[in-house]
């Protein structure tokens, strides 16, 4: 070990240097300033775990039956004419914004901050619209620009409407969406995306959706294949307001308790469980993959073990083993949902044994999958919401100067010229509170589902003990990842 220490240190430093020059993705929880946690991290972690344990005790003591209120129908509060106009406007804007993102990327300024398309896509659509969907769900199924493009082409090319082949949903489920989701996160983290390359990606994605519709039909492709449809449909399950159109009926806006929809539905395929777990693991991985401990793991531990000859390379190993480092990063991303799946199945297996249940593990995995969605939502919010403040507001200026050519079309080009730096202490405490609340909601939903499945209160409570431990682990790990860029002494 003593022989490896100097080299390990140099490789670790080199790995950090490499990441500095190769990273292009902004980290929502890294602000470029020094901030030390007001108390040791273990106090935050243990406090969050205690909060979850107390919520579990409260649920175990006072909840004896599944939440009957969840079975109540949502209250319809919207009117058809107003909603139709809103949806039509959303459809037009979605197509205009997609076209704008492509055109500005092709012909605009190559600087990511001067070109509209980067902020419009990554911040306004991927982040802001996702959070909007968690409040008012269902809009994307009407405004989806790729689906509307496919429908428009389908009026001329009839096979696109029904597809050339019948999609075997029972066999393939959501695996196409999972593959596209992994590709999307790879582009986000490792694709070195610029305005021009983003335009190419958007055109390619449009082609993929048209091809998917041609092969399997618009309805099946946009249910199982187009990953934004699946992702935003999962986010919408948390929404208190839901926009829908019953078969043969008119558009309606309904109101219900937040997250109540999670108690009314269950995952309809095993692959959807993997999709939900990737919603968790991809966000966690985004926060982890550029941290000091993660890079040290490769440069200081794995690399000298895999290739002892690296001892002779010194810092040149950063160049000679760059492809190994990329494999380490990319492979970890692809494997991440399956690592989470293993932990999830282990917790369910433990609960199954404690409850002495005859239900299959796959059945339990599907039934409890939606209890993970509140965690996925709060992970997403806590990791990225500051980007809405730091970069999202600048879209108002970029609309006046979309190509970066010193235009001022709407008189807003000079708005928010100076960077907005969030107060890191406030951000950290909001992140802690948000993550804890999300996990408490997940504990509640899982307990309700256990009562429904097992009937017996004692069995339901025992079955949830391993799940409680899993959620404690998720909580602590999530907070630890968020704390890495802002802790002192790294």
WOSULFEN-V696059 format. One record per residue. RES is the residue in three letters. BURIAL is 1 if it has 9 or more other ideal C-beta (glycine too) atoms within 8 Angstrom, else 0. D_FIRST is the distance of its C-alpha to the first C-alpha in Angstrom with 2 decimals. Layout:
res=RES burial=BURIAL d_first=D_FIRST
res=RES burial=BURIAL d_first=D_FIRST
//
This chain:
res=UNK burial=0 d_first=0.00
res=UNK burial=0 d_first=3.79
res=UNK burial=0 d_first=5.35
res=UNK burial=1 d_first=5.15
res=UNK burial=0 d_first=6.17
res=UNK burial=0 d_first=9.64
res=UNK burial=1 d_first=10.39
res=UNK burial=1 d_first=9.54
res=UNK burial=1 d_first=11.77
res=UNK burial=1 d_first=14.34
res=UNK burial=1 d_first=14.55
res=UNK burial=1 d_first=15.02
res=UNK burial=0 d_first=17.67
res=UNK burial=1 d_first=19.14
res=UNK burial=1 d_first=19.44
res=UNK burial=1 d_first=21.32
res=UNK burial=1 d_first=23.47
res=UNK burial=1 d_first=24.24
res=UNK burial=1 d_first=25.28
res=UNK burial=0 d_first=27.42
res=UNK burial=0 d_first=29.39
res=UNK burial=0 d_first=29.70
res=UNK burial=0 d_first=30.50
res=UNK burial=0 d_first=34.22
res=UNK burial=0 d_first=34.59
res=UNK burial=0 d_first=35.54
res=UNK burial=1 d_first=33.70
res=UNK burial=1 d_first=36.26
res=UNK burial=1 d_first=33.99
res=UNK burial=0 d_first=32.61
res=UNK burial=1 d_first=35.08
res=UNK burial=0 d_first=33.42
res=UNK burial=0 d_first=33.88
res=UNK burial=0 d_first=31.84
res=UNK burial=1 d_first=32.57
res=UNK burial=0 d_first=30.96
res=UNK burial=1 d_first=31.80
res=UNK burial=0 d_first=34.42
res=UNK burial=0 d_first=32.71
res=UNK burial=0 d_first=29.15
res=UNK burial=1 d_first=28.47
res=UNK burial=0 d_first=28.20
res=UNK burial=0 d_first=31.87
res=UNK burial=1 d_first=32.90
res=UNK burial=1 d_first=31.08
res=UNK burial=0 d_first=32.47
res=UNK burial=0 d_first=35.87
res=UNK burial=1 d_first=36.10
res=UNK burial=1 d_first=35.19
res=UNK burial=0 d_first=37.85
res=UNK burial=1 d_first=40.37
res=UNK burial=1 d_first=39.83
res=UNK burial=1 d_first=40.17
res=UNK burial=0 d_first=43.40
res=UNK burial=1 d_first=44.78
res=UNK burial=1 d_first=44.14
res=UNK burial=0 d_first=45.96
res=UNK burial=0 d_first=48.86
res=UNK burial=1 d_first=49.14
res=UNK burial=1 d_first=48.98
res=UNK burial=0 d_first=51.65
res=UNK burial=0 d_first=54.09
res=UNK burial=1 d_first=53.81
res=UNK burial=0 d_first=55.72
res=UNK burial=0 d_first=56.69
res=UNK burial=1 d_first=55.52
res=UNK burial=0 d_first=56.48
res=UNK burial=0 d_first=60.06
res=UNK burial=0 d_first=60.25
res=UNK burial=1 d_first=57.93
res=UNK burial=0 d_first=60.69
res=UNK burial=0 d_first=63.14
res=UNK burial=0 d_first=64.07
res=UNK burial=1 d_first=62.96
res=UNK burial=0 d_first=65.79
res=UNK burial=0 d_first=67.16
res=UNK burial=0 d_first=67.65
res=UNK burial=1 d_first=67.92
res=UNK burial=0 d_first=71.00
res=UNK burial=1 d_first=71.30
res=UNK burial=0 d_first=72.83
res=UNK burial=0 d_first=70.33
res=UNK burial=1 d_first=67.33
res=UNK burial=1 d_first=68.68
res=UNK burial=0 d_first=68.90
res=UNK burial=0 d_first=65.40
res=UNK burial=1 d_first=63.94
res=UNK burial=0 d_first=65.93
res=UNK burial=0 d_first=64.70
res=UNK burial=1 d_first=61.08
res=UNK burial=1 d_first=61.55
res=UNK burial=0 d_first=62.96
res=UNK burial=1 d_first=60.29
res=UNK burial=1 d_first=57.47
res=UNK burial=1 d_first=58.98
res=UNK burial=0 d_first=59.64
res=UNK burial=1 d_first=56.11
res=UNK burial=1 d_first=54.63
res=UNK burial=0 d_first=56.98
res=UNK burial=1 d_first=56.15
res=UNK burial=1 d_first=52.40
res=UNK burial=1 d_first=53.01
res=UNK burial=1 d_first=55.62
res=UNK burial=1 d_first=53.78
res=UNK burial=1 d_first=50.62
res=UNK burial=0 d_first=52.60
res=UNK burial=0 d_first=54.73
res=UNK burial=1 d_first=53.19
res=UNK burial=1 d_first=50.85
res=UNK burial=0 d_first=47.37
res=UNK burial=0 d_first=45.79
res=UNK burial=0 d_first=44.45
res=UNK burial=0 d_first=45.74
res=UNK burial=0 d_first=49.15
res=UNK burial=1 d_first=49.85
res=UNK burial=1 d_first=51.23
res=UNK burial=1 d_first=49.67
res=UNK burial=1 d_first=46.03
res=UNK burial=1 d_first=47.07
res=UNK burial=1 d_first=49.82
res=UNK burial=1 d_first=47.66
res=UNK burial=1 d_first=44.22
res=UNK burial=1 d_first=45.44
res=UNK burial=1 d_first=49.02
res=UNK burial=1 d_first=48.87
res=UNK burial=0 d_first=45.34
res=UNK burial=1 d_first=44.91
res=UNK burial=1 d_first=48.31
res=UNK burial=1 d_first=50.25
res=UNK burial=1 d_first=47.69
res=UNK burial=1 d_first=48.09
res=UNK burial=1 d_first=51.85
res=UNK burial=1 d_first=51.78
res=UNK burial=1 d_first=50.17
res=UNK burial=1 d_first=53.31
res=UNK burial=1 d_first=55.99
res=UNK burial=1 d_first=55.02
res=UNK burial=1 d_first=56.71
res=UNK burial=1 d_first=57.58
res=UNK burial=1 d_first=55.22
res=UNK burial=1 d_first=57.04
res=UNK burial=1 d_first=60.09
res=UNK burial=1 d_first=58.60
res=UNK burial=1 d_first=55.94
res=UNK burial=1 d_first=56.74
res=UNK burial=1 d_first=55.37
res=UNK burial=1 d_first=57.46
res=UNK burial=1 d_first=60.51
res=UNK burial=1 d_first=60.04
res=UNK burial=1 d_first=59.87
res=UNK burial=1 d_first=62.97
res=UNK burial=0 d_first=64.79
res=UNK burial=1 d_first=64.04
res=UNK burial=1 d_first=64.96
res=UNK burial=0 d_first=68.49
res=UNK burial=0 d_first=68.85
res=UNK burial=0 d_first=66.58
res=UNK burial=0 d_first=67.49
res=UNK burial=0 d_first=64.73
res=UNK burial=1 d_first=62.14
res=UNK burial=1 d_first=63.74
res=UNK burial=0 d_first=63.30
res=UNK burial=1 d_first=60.84
res=UNK burial=0 d_first=61.25
res=UNK burial=0 d_first=59.32
res=UNK burial=0 d_first=59.05
res=UNK burial=1 d_first=55.61
res=UNK burial=0 d_first=54.25
res=UNK burial=1 d_first=52.85
res=UNK burial=0 d_first=52.20
res=UNK burial=0 d_first=49.98
res=UNK burial=1 d_first=48.24
res=UNK burial=1 d_first=48.45
res=UNK burial=1 d_first=46.38
res=UNK burial=0 d_first=43.92
res=UNK burial=1 d_first=45.46
res=UNK burial=1 d_first=44.95
res=UNK burial=1 d_first=41.32
res=UNK burial=0 d_first=40.70
res=UNK burial=1 d_first=42.40
res=UNK burial=1 d_first=40.55
res=UNK burial=1 d_first=37.14
res=UNK burial=0 d_first=38.50
res=UNK burial=1 d_first=39.76
res=UNK burial=1 d_first=36.45
res=UNK burial=1 d_first=34.76
res=UNK burial=1 d_first=37.44
res=UNK burial=1 d_first=36.96
res=UNK burial=1 d_first=33.19
res=UNK burial=1 d_first=32.68
res=UNK burial=1 d_first=36.22
res=UNK burial=0 d_first=36.50
res=UNK burial=1 d_first=39.94
res=UNK burial=1 d_first=42.65
res=UNK burial=1 d_first=46.36
res=UNK burial=1 d_first=47.32
res=UNK burial=1 d_first=44.65
res=UNK burial=1 d_first=45.43
res=UNK burial=1 d_first=49.07
res=UNK burial=1 d_first=48.18
res=UNK burial=1 d_first=46.05
res=UNK burial=1 d_first=48.98
res=UNK burial=1 d_first=51.42
res=UNK burial=0 d_first=49.23
res=UNK burial=1 d_first=48.87
res=UNK burial=1 d_first=52.64
res=UNK burial=0 d_first=53.11
res=UNK burial=1 d_first=50.77
res=UNK burial=1 d_first=52.82
res=UNK burial=1 d_first=56.09
res=UNK burial=0 d_first=54.88
res=UNK burial=1 d_first=53.61
res=UNK burial=1 d_first=57.01
res=UNK burial=1 d_first=58.80
res=UNK burial=1 d_first=56.92
res=UNK burial=1 d_first=56.95
res=UNK burial=1 d_first=59.29
res=UNK burial=1 d_first=58.87
res=UNK burial=0 d_first=58.81
res=UNK burial=1 d_first=56.10
res=UNK burial=1 d_first=53.91
res=UNK burial=1 d_first=53.85
res=UNK burial=0 d_first=53.19
res=UNK burial=1 d_first=50.37
res=UNK burial=1 d_first=49.19
res=UNK burial=1 d_first=49.32
res=UNK burial=1 d_first=46.21
res=UNK burial=1 d_first=47.57
res=UNK burial=1 d_first=50.45
res=UNK burial=1 d_first=48.15
res=UNK burial=1 d_first=45.82
res=UNK burial=1 d_first=48.75
res=UNK burial=1 d_first=50.57
res=UNK burial=1 d_first=47.66
res=UNK burial=1 d_first=47.64
res=UNK burial=1 d_first=51.41
res=UNK burial=1 d_first=51.18
res=UNK burial=1 d_first=50.20
res=UNK burial=1 d_first=53.23
res=UNK burial=0 d_first=56.16
res=UNK burial=1 d_first=58.46
res=UNK burial=1 d_first=58.80
res=UNK burial=1 d_first=60.87
res=UNK burial=0 d_first=62.24
res=UNK burial=0 d_first=65.19
res=UNK burial=0 d_first=66.42
res=UNK burial=0 d_first=67.86
res=UNK burial=0 d_first=71.42
res=UNK burial=0 d_first=71.05
res=UNK burial=0 d_first=70.47
res=UNK burial=1 d_first=67.44
res=UNK burial=1 d_first=66.57
res=UNK burial=1 d_first=64.14
res=UNK burial=1 d_first=63.21
res=UNK burial=1 d_first=61.64
res=UNK burial=1 d_first=59.55
res=UNK burial=0 d_first=56.84
res=UNK burial=0 d_first=53.45
res=UNK burial=1 d_first=51.22
res=UNK burial=1 d_first=54.26
res=UNK burial=1 d_first=54.16
res=UNK burial=1 d_first=50.86
res=UNK burial=1 d_first=52.88
res=UNK burial=0 d_first=55.61
res=UNK burial=0 d_first=53.63
res=UNK burial=0 d_first=50.80
res=UNK burial=1 d_first=48.70
res=UNK burial=0 d_first=50.85
res=UNK burial=1 d_first=48.20
res=UNK burial=1 d_first=44.77
res=UNK burial=1 d_first=43.47
res=UNK burial=1 d_first=44.45
res=UNK burial=1 d_first=41.88
res=UNK burial=1 d_first=39.17
res=UNK burial=1 d_first=40.78
res=UNK burial=1 d_first=40.68
res=UNK burial=1 d_first=37.05
res=UNK burial=1 d_first=36.28
res=UNK burial=1 d_first=38.19
res=UNK burial=1 d_first=35.57
res=UNK burial=1 d_first=32.42
res=UNK burial=1 d_first=33.37
res=UNK burial=1 d_first=33.95
res=UNK burial=1 d_first=30.71
res=UNK burial=1 d_first=28.87
res=UNK burial=1 d_first=30.75
res=UNK burial=1 d_first=29.43
res=UNK burial=1 d_first=25.83
res=UNK burial=1 d_first=25.22
res=UNK burial=0 d_first=25.07
res=UNK burial=1 d_first=23.18
res=UNK burial=1 d_first=19.97
res=UNK burial=0 d_first=18.02
res=UNK burial=1 d_first=19.45
res=UNK burial=1 d_first=18.54
res=UNK burial=1 d_first=14.96
res=UNK burial=1 d_first=14.75
res=UNK burial=1 d_first=15.81
res=UNK burial=1 d_first=14.38
res=UNK burial=1 d_first=10.84
res=UNK burial=1 d_first=10.52
res=UNK burial=1 d_first=13.49
res=UNK burial=1 d_first=14.05
res=UNK burial=1 d_first=10.95
res=UNK burial=0 d_first=11.52
res=UNK burial=0 d_first=15.23
res=UNK burial=0 d_first=15.32
res=UNK burial=0 d_first=12.68
res=UNK burial=0 d_first=15.36
res=UNK burial=1 d_first=14.74
res=UNK burial=1 d_first=12.42
res=UNK burial=0 d_first=15.84
res=UNK burial=1 d_first=17.58
res=UNK burial=0 d_first=16.16
res=UNK burial=0 d_first=18.39
res=UNK burial=0 d_first=20.79
res=UNK burial=1 d_first=18.76
res=UNK burial=1 d_first=20.59
res=UNK burial=0 d_first=23.78
res=UNK burial=0 d_first=22.93
res=UNK burial=1 d_first=21.32
res=UNK burial=1 d_first=23.77
res=UNK burial=0 d_first=25.52
res=UNK burial=1 d_first=22.41
res=UNK burial=1 d_first=21.99
res=UNK burial=1 d_first=25.71
res=UNK burial=0 d_first=25.48
res=UNK burial=1 d_first=22.76
res=UNK burial=1 d_first=25.07
res=UNK burial=1 d_first=28.32
res=UNK burial=0 d_first=27.29
res=UNK burial=1 d_first=26.01
res=UNK burial=1 d_first=29.40
res=UNK burial=0 d_first=31.36
res=UNK burial=0 d_first=29.48
res=UNK burial=1 d_first=29.60
res=UNK burial=1 d_first=33.10
res=UNK burial=0 d_first=32.28
res=UNK burial=1 d_first=29.25
res=UNK burial=1 d_first=31.71
res=UNK burial=1 d_first=34.30
res=UNK burial=0 d_first=32.15
res=UNK burial=1 d_first=31.62
res=UNK burial=1 d_first=35.35
res=UNK burial=1 d_first=36.52
res=UNK burial=1 d_first=34.39
res=UNK burial=1 d_first=36.06
res=UNK burial=1 d_first=39.44
res=UNK burial=1 d_first=38.89
res=UNK burial=1 d_first=38.14
res=UNK burial=1 d_first=41.25
res=UNK burial=1 d_first=43.30
res=UNK burial=0 d_first=42.43
res=UNK burial=1 d_first=43.18
res=UNK burial=1 d_first=46.46
res=UNK burial=0 d_first=47.28
res=UNK burial=1 d_first=48.35
res=UNK burial=0 d_first=49.50
res=UNK burial=0 d_first=48.76
res=UNK burial=0 d_first=46.49
res=UNK burial=1 d_first=43.04
res=UNK burial=0 d_first=44.13
res=UNK burial=0 d_first=47.19
res=UNK burial=1 d_first=45.21
res=UNK burial=1 d_first=42.80
res=UNK burial=1 d_first=45.81
res=UNK burial=1 d_first=47.60
res=UNK burial=1 d_first=44.78
res=UNK burial=1 d_first=43.52
res=UNK burial=1 d_first=45.67
res=UNK burial=1 d_first=44.26
res=UNK burial=1 d_first=41.09
res=UNK burial=1 d_first=43.11
res=UNK burial=1 d_first=43.41
res=UNK burial=1 d_first=39.61
res=UNK burial=1 d_first=39.49
res=UNK burial=1 d_first=42.20
res=UNK burial=1 d_first=40.65
res=UNK burial=1 d_first=37.23
res=UNK burial=1 d_first=39.12
res=UNK burial=1 d_first=41.16
res=UNK burial=1 d_first=38.41
res=UNK burial=1 d_first=36.21
res=UNK burial=1 d_first=39.06
res=UNK burial=1 d_first=42.16
res=UNK burial=1 d_first=41.51
res=UNK burial=1 d_first=42.00
res=UNK burial=1 d_first=45.61
res=UNK burial=1 d_first=46.01
res=UNK burial=1 d_first=44.08
res=UNK burial=1 d_first=45.31
res=UNK burial=1 d_first=47.76
res=UNK burial=1 d_first=50.52
res=UNK burial=1 d_first=50.48
res=UNK burial=1 d_first=52.02
res=UNK burial=1 d_first=55.34
res=UNK burial=1 d_first=55.08
res=UNK burial=1 d_first=53.83
res=UNK burial=1 d_first=56.87
res=UNK burial=1 d_first=59.04
res=UNK burial=1 d_first=56.97
res=UNK burial=1 d_first=55.41
res=UNK burial=1 d_first=54.94
res=UNK burial=1 d_first=53.72
res=UNK burial=0 d_first=56.94
res=UNK burial=0 d_first=58.00
res=UNK burial=1 d_first=60.42
res=UNK burial=1 d_first=61.56
res=UNK burial=1 d_first=63.34
res=UNK burial=0 d_first=63.52
res=UNK burial=0 d_first=63.16
res=UNK burial=1 d_first=59.64
res=UNK burial=1 d_first=57.59
res=UNK burial=0 d_first=56.81
res=UNK burial=1 d_first=55.74
res=UNK burial=0 d_first=52.23
res=UNK burial=0 d_first=51.44
res=UNK burial=0 d_first=48.84
res=UNK burial=0 d_first=45.53
res=UNK burial=0 d_first=45.54
res=UNK burial=0 d_first=42.39
res=UNK burial=1 d_first=42.14
res=UNK burial=0 d_first=41.44
res=UNK burial=1 d_first=37.82
res=UNK burial=0 d_first=38.39
res=UNK burial=0 d_first=41.32
res=UNK burial=1 d_first=39.45
res=UNK burial=1 d_first=36.59
res=UNK burial=0 d_first=39.04
res=UNK burial=1 d_first=41.17
res=UNK burial=1 d_first=38.17
res=UNK burial=1 d_first=37.29
res=UNK burial=0 d_first=40.92
res=UNK burial=1 d_first=41.44
res=UNK burial=1 d_first=38.47
res=UNK burial=1 d_first=39.49
res=UNK burial=1 d_first=43.10
res=UNK burial=1 d_first=42.23
res=UNK burial=1 d_first=40.24
res=UNK burial=1 d_first=43.10
res=UNK burial=1 d_first=45.53
res=UNK burial=1 d_first=43.38
res=UNK burial=1 d_first=43.36
res=UNK burial=1 d_first=47.15
res=UNK burial=1 d_first=47.73
res=UNK burial=1 d_first=45.56
res=UNK burial=1 d_first=47.46
res=UNK burial=1 d_first=50.80
res=UNK burial=1 d_first=49.84
res=UNK burial=1 d_first=48.76
res=UNK burial=1 d_first=52.14
res=UNK burial=0 d_first=53.91
res=UNK burial=1 d_first=52.00
res=UNK burial=1 d_first=52.04
res=UNK burial=0 d_first=55.19
res=UNK burial=0 d_first=54.37
res=UNK burial=0 d_first=52.90
res=UNK burial=0 d_first=50.73
res=UNK burial=1 d_first=49.23
res=UNK burial=1 d_first=48.63
res=UNK burial=1 d_first=46.81
res=UNK burial=1 d_first=44.61
res=UNK burial=1 d_first=43.82
res=UNK burial=1 d_first=42.48
res=UNK burial=1 d_first=39.92
res=UNK burial=1 d_first=37.12
res=UNK burial=1 d_first=38.27
res=UNK burial=1 d_first=38.08
res=UNK burial=1 d_first=34.44
res=UNK burial=1 d_first=33.79
res=UNK burial=1 d_first=35.63
res=UNK burial=1 d_first=33.75
res=UNK burial=1 d_first=30.49
res=UNK burial=1 d_first=32.10
res=UNK burial=1 d_first=33.29
res=UNK burial=1 d_first=30.04
res=UNK burial=1 d_first=28.10
res=UNK burial=1 d_first=30.92
res=UNK burial=1 d_first=30.98
res=UNK burial=1 d_first=27.22
res=UNK burial=1 d_first=27.45
res=UNK burial=1 d_first=30.50
res=UNK burial=1 d_first=28.87
res=UNK burial=1 d_first=25.84
res=UNK burial=1 d_first=27.79
res=UNK burial=1 d_first=29.63
res=UNK burial=1 d_first=27.17
res=UNK burial=0 d_first=26.26
res=UNK burial=0 d_first=22.86
res=UNK burial=0 d_first=21.31
//
